[in-house]
């Protein structure tokens, strides 16, 4: 399920600041956050770990247990879009929010509770190339 929240005013600065719950990808242009919900109703924010300028992962319950990997790639030369890819190792409900900090455009991706994480391969995610 892909939900696009639509356009919002561009945040000041147009740059992401990483935190323990936020990845900053594609040259810190894209802010990525994740939330989770267990079948018992427990909820929380995914804990972010950066791997490269384009890729990072989130853990939910233990810092030794990777739950999902996310990357944002510059596909502007190929189809005038930024791309979002994600893969997960969970069947917990997960909502990923990716925001272009320059334009305010935001997309959400949700994996349902009790369903093995469905890969995200969105090569048309953001039509916000420079």
N, C-alpha and C positions, 0 to 999 in steps of 0.2 A: 504494500500500500504506500503510495507516494502522495504526500500532501504538500502543496505549495502555498505558503502563507501570503505570498504576494509581495508587492514592492513597499518598502518603507523608506523614510528619509535616510540618507547616508549618514552613518555615525561620524562624529568629528574625528579627524585623524585618519580614518580609513585603514586602520591597522589593528591587528589582533594582539592581545597580551595573553600569553599562556598562563595557565594556572593548574592546580592539581585536578581540576575537573574540565579543563578546556585545552584542546589542541589548536594550534595555529599553523595552518598548512598552506602550501603554494606561496611561499615567500611571505608568510604571515598575513596574507590577504583573506583567508577563509578561516572562520571560527567554527570549530566542531565540538559539540557537546552531546552527551548521551545520558539518558535516564533509563532506569530499569524498574520492573515491578515483578515480584514473585507471585506464584499462584495463591499464596497466603495473604497477599495484599501489601507486603513490605515493599517500600520504594526507596530509591536513592539515586544519586548522581554517579555516573561512571567516573572512575579515577583515570586520568589521562597520563599517558607516557609517550613522549615524542621519540620517534625512531630516526626519521630523516626530515628534510624540509617539506616533503610531500606526504609522509606516512607516519602514523602513530597507532597506538592501541589503547583500549580501555579495559580495566579490570573492575569487577563489581564486589566480590566477596572476599577475595584474598589477593594480595599483590603478587603472588606466585602463580596465579591462574588467569591467563589471558582470556577474555570473553569475546572481544571482537577487534578487528584491524580495519582501519579506515585510511584511504588516501584520496587526495584531490590533485588532479593533474591538469596542466595547461594543454588543452587540445586545440587551442585557437588556430594554429597553423593548419589543422586538418578539417575542422568543421565549425570554427568560430565559436567554440564552447569550452567551458571548464568542465571536467569530468569528475564524477564521484564514484568511487568503488568501495565496497565494504564486504567483509566476510566475518562470520561469527561462529563461535563454538558453544552455543547455548540454545536453550529453548525457552528461556525467560523472555517476557515481553520487554522489548527494547525500542526506544525512540531516539533516533539520531537527528540532530538539528545542525544543518550546515548553513552558515551565513556569509555572504560576500560583504566584508566590512567596508568596501568602497561604495557599493550601491545600495546596501541594505536588503538586497534580494535574499530570500531565505527558503530553504526546502526542508521538509521533514520526511523521514523514512521510518516506518514502524514495522517491527516484526511481532506477530501476534503471540500471546501466551500459549505455551504448550506445543509450538511449532518449531521444528529445527530452523535455525536462522537461515533465511533465504538470501543468497548473494545479491548485492546491489551492484549493478553495472550500468550506471546512468551516464552515457556519453553525450547527453543533451542537457545536462543539469543546469548550467548557468550560461546564458547568452550575454555575458557581461565582459567580453574580451576588451582589452584596452582600445 
